[in-house]
Amino acid sequence: MLAQSTLIALILVVSLFGLAKLNLVSRLNMDALTIDAAAINEEKRLLKSFLAEMRNGEKFILIGDKSFYEEYLKNRDDFSDALARVINHANSEREREITAEIFVLHDLYKREIEESVSGQAGSEQTKLRMTDGITERANELIRLREQAISTKTALARDHAASAAEVMLWLTLFGIAGALLLAYLHARGISRPLKKLAQEMRHVGRGDFTRAVDLNGPREVVELAGAFKMMAEELERLDRLKADFTAHVSHELRTPLTAIREGTALLLEGIPGPLTNSQREILDVVRNHSQRLYHSITSILDLSKMQAEMMDYDFTMCDLRDVIGNCINSVELIARKREISLITAIDGKTPMLMADERRIQQVLDNLVSNALKFSPEGGEIHISVFPRGTEPSQASGVEVRISDRGPGIPEGELQNIFKHFYQSTNNRVKGQHGTGLGLAIARHIVEAHKGRIWACSQTGRGATFCFTLPITQGATGLSSEPGQNLPRRVFQYA
């Protein structure tokens, strides 16, 4: 309202100023065309009538023809009428003085003519002085009116020029002001909306603790308030879901442990010998219980990580050993599917201060995913290299796990690290999982102040990368005694 009112007031001021200047210029032009031009016409008529009156009077005196006398009288009446009109148009003191002088001189001239008509000898010099005086004063009246027209025309031109200049500046300032007000108005709306959109993206990523305090139009503030209420309600529901999941997982863990231990005792034949059919059934029960146990453990770990209650044991660790343990754990699966595990580890990779068991968990999850989606006879590349220009001055270590599987659709790259999210490739290939492995990996890497991400091209495989920083106190280089191999290949054919 303030911006619109200011613009309206500015337009009104410019319009009123333009109308005032236009009215002044119009009045000056009108005066010059109506009053001054009419006065000049009457003054010229006055001079013309007097010259005709003078000629006919002199002709009558010389010739004595009555027709000249009649013309003389007619011209005298025209002069008197024109003089009366000139007196009416006189609007300055000088013009009134001149018309009064013309009136007196014309009376004296008439008297001289009448004396000459009656036979009395008039003075030619007196008549000449009278005629010259009337002619000079009539011409002076014309000059005064012409000067008045010229002055008014120049004044109108000056007013028009100044009005045009002022209107130009007012218009420019008005446009600048309008643009500024429009920018401030748009910014006052766009900034809180942009901030609100940013907070929405955080909520969409599962961060419900964002505070939304906006200053802006009333409607935008009300929208922010409604969004804040929604975020608080989502946070409450998410907390209830996490508590419920953790509680249920914890309650299931105890009976599941009993089932696993009981199954192990039966398979060992402690209660007695088993038939082959019984052993097959117990193998199925053991596999499914083991799978369920890992799922429950992942859920409980994730609940602790979300509540920031997970304990980490940071010690000096060598990524070469961690990767070796990871490869040993999946060796049988890779050999069975004829998948080659190819490693490329820089021999000057720095030592890390990290929780070795949790980093092992991250690598196990990523390599297991790569094995799950790699075709038989394919390859999985595991590479480690320092981040920085010099290994001794590296800021961190980057690990990459690449496969030659179907890849990840572009629209899913932002979602694969969310809780319980499963790629469409899982459903296509009939793969089973909880959708927690990558979420747990993300929490562990971020707890180490690192970053994890994925890049992929559909049909050409996927690459998962994570970085771990070199923290204070982590010194030395990771290298095997007597070796500095950039590449180690484990192939199972």
N, C-alpha and C positions, 0 to 999 in steps of 0.2 A: 504493500500500500504506500509506503514511504517513497519507494522508487518510482511508482507510477504517478503519485502526486507531484513529485519533483519534476518529472518530465512534462506533465500537464501544465504546471506553473511556468516552466521555462518556455514552452510553446506559447502560452498566453502572453507572457512578457514580450516575446519577439513579435507576436501578432499585433499587440497594442502599440508597440513602438513603430512598427511598420505602418500601421493605420494613421498614427499621429503625423509621421513624416509625410505620408502620402497626402493627407488632408492639407498640410501646410503648403506643399508644392502645388497642389490643385488650386488652393485659394490664391496663391501668388499668380499663377497662370491665368486664373479667372479674372483677377483684378486687372492684369495687363491686357487681356483680350476684351473685356467688357467696359471697364471704367476708363482706363488710360487710352485705349484705342478710340473709344467713343468721344473722349475729350479732345483727342488730336483731330478727329474729323470735324468737330464743332469749331475748333480753333482755326483749322484750315478754311472752313466755311466762313468764319468771321473775317479772316484775312481776304478771302475772295470777294465777299460781299462789300467790304470797305473799298477794295480796289475798283470794283465795278461802280460803286457809289461815287468815288472820286472822279472816274473817267466821265460818267454821264453828267455829273455836276459841272465839270469844266467845259464839256461840249455845249451844255445849255447856255453857260455864260458867254461862250464865244459865238455860237450860232444863233441862240435864241429859239431853237426848235422845241415846242412843247413836249414832243415825244421823248426827248432826252430828259426833260424835267420829270416826266412820269416814271421813266426808268430809274431816275435818281431817287425819287420817293420810294419806289418799290425796293431798290437796293438798300436804302436806309432802314426800311422796316426789317428786311432780312438781317441786316447787321445787328439791329436791336434784339431781334429774336435769338440770333446766334450768341450775342453777348450775354443774354440772360441764361442761356444754356451753359455757356462757359463758366459763368459765376456759380451756377448750381454744381458743376463738376469740380470747382476749385476746392482742394482739400489740404492746402498748405498756406501758410501766412504770406509767402511770397507771391503765390498765384492770386490771392485775394488783393494784395497791394497792386499787382499789375492790372487786374481787371478794373479796379477802382480808377487807376490812372487812365486806362483806355476809355472808360466811361466819361471822365472829365475832358479828355482831349477830344473825344467825339462831339461832345456838346459844344466845345469851342469851335470845332471845325464846322458844325452845322450853323453856328451863328455867323461865321465868316461867309459861308455859302449864301445864307439868307440875305446878308447885307449886300453881297455882290448881286443877287437876283433883284433886290429892290432898287438897285442903281447906285448904291453907295460904293465907294472905292474901298475894296478890301486890301489887306496887306498880303501880297503873295508870299513873302517870307514867313508870315505867321501861318498861312495855310500849309506851306511846305514843311514848317516845323511840326505842325499838327499831324500831317500825313506820315512824315518820317517817324514821329513818336509812336503813332498807332501801329505802323508796320513793324517797327522794331520790337514793340511790346508783344504783338501777336506772334511774331517769330520766336520771341523768348518763351512765350507760353508753350509753343510747339516743342522747343528744345527741352524745356523742363519736363514735359510729358514723355518725350522720347528717352530722356535720361532716367525717368521713373520706370519706364518699361524695361530699359536695359538693366537697371539695378535689380528690379524684381526677377527678370529672367536669369541674371547671374546668381541671385540669391536662391532661386528655385533650383538652378543647376547645382549650386554648392550643397544645398540641403539634400538633393537627390543623391549626390556623390557620397556625402557623409553618411546618409541613411543606408546606401548600398554597402559601404565599408563596415558600418556598425552591424548591419544585418548579416554580412558575411562572417564577421568575427563571432557574433552571437550564434550563428548557425554552426560554425566550426566548434565553438565551445559547447554548444548544445549536443552536437553529434558525439564529441569526446565525452561529455558528461553522460549521455545516454549509453554509450558503449561501456563506460566505467561502471555505471549503475547496473547495466545488464550483466557485466562480468561479475560484480559483487553479488548480485542477486543469484546468478547461476552458480557461483562458487559457494554461496551460502546454502544452496540445496545439494550441489554435487559432492562437496567435501563430506558432509555427514552421511550421504548415501554411499559414497565410496568406502568410507570407514565401516559403515554397516555391512556392505558387501564383503569387505575383508573379514569382519567378524563372522559372517555367515560361512565363509570358507573354512575358518578355524573350527566352527561348530561342525561343519560337514566332515572334517577330519577327526572328529571325536574329542576336541578340546572344548569342554563346556564351562571352563573357569574364566572365560574372557569377560571383562567388565566393559559395558557399553554405556558411556556417558557422552552424549552428543549435545551440541548447541546448534540450533537451526530453527527453521520454521516449526510451528506447533505440530503440524501433521507429521513431520519427520521425527520429532521428539516422541510423539505418541507411537509411531511405528517402532522406534528404538526401544521404547518401554515394553511394547508387546513382544518384540524379539527377545528382550532380556528375560521376560517371564517364560517364554518358550524354551530358552536355553537353560534356565534354572530347572524347569520341569524335565527337560531331556537329561540334564545332569542327575537329577534324582532318580529317574527311571534307569539310567545307565548304572548308577551306583547300586540300585536294587537288583538289577540283572547280574552285576558282578558279584554282589554278596550272595545272591541265590545260587549262582553257578559255583562259587567257591564252597559254599556250605554243602551243596549237593555232592560236589566232587569229593569233599573231605569225608562226607558220610559214606560215599561209595567205596572209598579207598580201603577202609578196614575190612568189610566183607570180601572185597576183591582180593585183598592180600591173603585172606583165609582160603579162597578158592584156588589161588595160584599155589600156595604151599601144599594144600591138599592134593591138587593135581600132580605136583612134583613128587609127593610121597607115593601116590598110586603108581606113577610111571616108574619109580625106582623099585616097585614090587615089595615095599616094606610090609603092607597089610597082607600080601599074598600074591601069587602069580596072576598075570592077566592074559586073556586071550588076545589074539591079533585084532579082532573087532573092537574090543574094549580099549586097547592101546591106541587105535586110530581115532576113536571118539575122544579119548583123553588128549591126544595131540591137538585135535581141533579146539577143544576147550582151552588148552594151554595157550595156543596161538591167539585165540580171540581174547582171552583174559589178559595176555601180555599186551596186545594191541590196545585194549581198553585201559590198561594200567598206564601206558604211555600217554594216552589221550588225557586221562585225569591228571597225570603229573604235569602235562603241558598247561592245562587249564589252571591248576593251582600256581604254577610258576608265573603264568601271565597275570593272575590276580595279584600276586605279590609285587610283580614289576609295576603294574598300574598303580598300586597303593604305595609305591616307592619303599617297600619293606624288604626287598630282595637284598641279601648280603653278598658282597663281592670280596674275594680274597685276592688282592692285587700283589703279585710277585713278579720277579724278572722271569720272562719266558722267551723261548725261541720258537718262532713261527715254523721253522723247518721241522721241529719235533712234533708240533701240533698237527701239521699237515701230514706227516708220516703216520701218526696215530689214526688220523681220519681215513687215510688210504687203506691202512690195515683193517679198519672196521668194515669197509665196503668191498674188500678184495674178493670175497667169495661171490658176491652179487655181480661184480664187474666181470669176473672170470666166467660165470655162468652165461652171461649175455654177450660175451666176447666184445666188451667195451674197453677201449684203451684209455688209461688214465695218464695224461701227459702233464708233467710239471715243469715249470720254468721259474726257478727261484734264484734271485740275485744273491751271489755269495757274500755280498757286503750289506745285506739287509740288517738294519739295526735291531738290537734287542728291545723288547717292549716291557713296560710295566703294566700288566693286565691280569685278569682272572683267567688262568689257562683253561680251567674246566669249562667256563662259560664261552670262551672263544672257540673251544673244541665243539661246543654245542652249536654255535653259529655255523662253523664249517661243516659239521655233520648234516645240518638241515639243508644247507645250500647244495652240497655234493649229492645228498639223497634225492633232492628235487631234480638235479641234473641227470642222475641215473634213471629216475622215474620217466623222464620225457625223452631220453636219448634212444634212438633206434638201435637194434642189435647190430653189432659190428661198428658202432659209431665211436666218437672220441669225446673226451671231456678234458679241457685244458684248465689247469690251475696254475696261476702265475702270481708271483709276489715280487714287488719292487719298491724301493724307497721313493718317497715323494720329495723332490727337491733337486737342485742342480748337482749337489755333492752328497754321497751317502753319509759322510761324517757330519754333514750339516742338514740332514733330512728333517723335515717337520713332521713326518709320519710315514706310515707304510700302507700301501694299497694292495688289496687282494682281489683277484678276479677269477671267477669260475664260469667257464663258457661251455655250452653244449651245442649239439647240432640237431636239436629237436625241432618241433613245429613252431617254436617261438611264442611270444606273448602278443596278443592283439594290442594295438596302440592305445585303445581306449581303456585298457585294464592296467597299464603300467602304474597309474596313480593309485590303484586300489589293492594291488596284490599284497601290500604290507599291512592291510587292515585285518582286524580280528575276524576269524571265521570266513574270510573271503576266499573263494576258490575259483580258479580260472575256468573259462569255458572249455579249455583243452582237457581238463580233468574229466568233465562229463563226456566229451567226445571219445576219450581213450578208456573210459570206465575206471579211472584211477580213484582211489578212496583216500580220504584224509580229513583232518579236522580243520584245516585252514588256519592253524596257529603257528606253524613252524616259522614262517617269514615274519609274523608279528613278533614272536619271541626274539628272533634274530635282530629285528630293528630295535627293540628295547635294550638288548644287551649291548649292541654297538653304540647306541646313543648314551647308555650309562658309562661307556668308556670315552665319551666326548668325541665319538667318531660319526661317520655318516655312511648310510647304505642306500643303494639305488640299483635300478635295473635298466637295461637297454636291450632292445630286441628288434628284429626284422622278421615279420611273419614268414614262416617257411625256411628260415635260415638260422634258427637257434636263438638262444637268449644268453646274455651275460649279466651275472650278478656281481656287483662290486661293493666293497666296503673299505673304509679307511680307518686306521687307528693312529692317534697322535703319539708322538714321542714325548712322554711326560718327563718332568724334572726328576732326575735320579736314574733314568734308564740310559745307561752308557754301554759302549762296546758294540761290536759287530758280530752278526750271526754267521759263522762259517765252520765247516767241518775241518778237523785237523788235516793238513796236507792237501786239502781240496778247495777249489773255488769254482764249482761247476755252475754255469748259468742254466743248465737244463738237465733234468732227470726224467727218464721215461719208464713208466711201468705199463707194460702191455700184457694183456691176457688173451691168448688166441686159442 
